[in-house]
Amino acid sequence: MTQISIDEVKQNLSAFLHRVEAGEALVLFKAGKPLAEIKPIISNSHKAPRPFGLCAGEFIVPDDFDNPLPENILAEFEGR
């Protein structure tokens, strides 16, 4: 990982962003101490989407799923 100071980034932000786009990870330093890491986001767009139904049958939605919550649970959510 490349170590750079905040002052270097301020001078030429676009150049450092191009390096990140190219896959390089950067560690920002402030007063000689590491402050943050800037790294590219790995895109999953090249992967095929996951098919539906991978967990079919592993969970059954209960019949009362959409019923209102009991009063005592609602009271706790509302801080009463």
N, C-alpha and C positions, 0 to 999 in steps of 0.2 A: 504494500500500500504506500502511496505517495503521501508524504507529510508536507503540509503547506500552512503558512500563517494566514491569519485573517487579512492582514494587510496585502498579501499577495493576491488573495481572492478579490479584494476590493479593486485592485488595479486592473484586473482582467477577468472578470467573472465569466464572460462568454467562452473564453479559451478553456477554462477549467470545466465548464459544463459540456463542452465538446469532448473533452477527455472522458468524462463520466459516460456520455452517450456511447463512446467507443468501448466501454466496458471496464474502465479503470475506477478503482475505489480510492477515495481521497480522505485523509484524516486532517481535520482543521485544528490548528494549534493557536492558542491565545496565551500570550506571556509564557511561552515554552511548555504549556500544559495542554494535553489533548482535550478538545472541546466537543467535537462532533465528527461523525463519519458520514460522508456522502458517497453513495454507491448506486449503481444503476438498478432499476427495477427489472426483475426478470419477468418477461412476458410469457404467459402460457398460451398465447394466441396460436402458436405453432402446433399445439397439441389438439387432438380431437376432443370435442366436448364429451363429458361423461354421459353414458347412456342412462335413461330413466329406468327406475325399478331395480337398481342394484341391491337394495335392501328389502325387496318385496317380501312380505310375510314375517319380517322380523319385529314389526311393531304394528299393533292394531289400535286404532283410535277408539277410545271408549265411547259408548253411546251418549254419556253425559258430558262430553267434551265442551259443548257450547252452552251448557247450563250456566246460569249466574253463580258466582262464588257465594259461599255461605257468608252470612252477616259478620261473623267474628273475623274472618280473613279479610273482608273488605275494610273493616274497622282498623285492622293492623296496617293495611296499605295506606289508609288515610290518616294514620296517626291518632286515632281515637282510642 
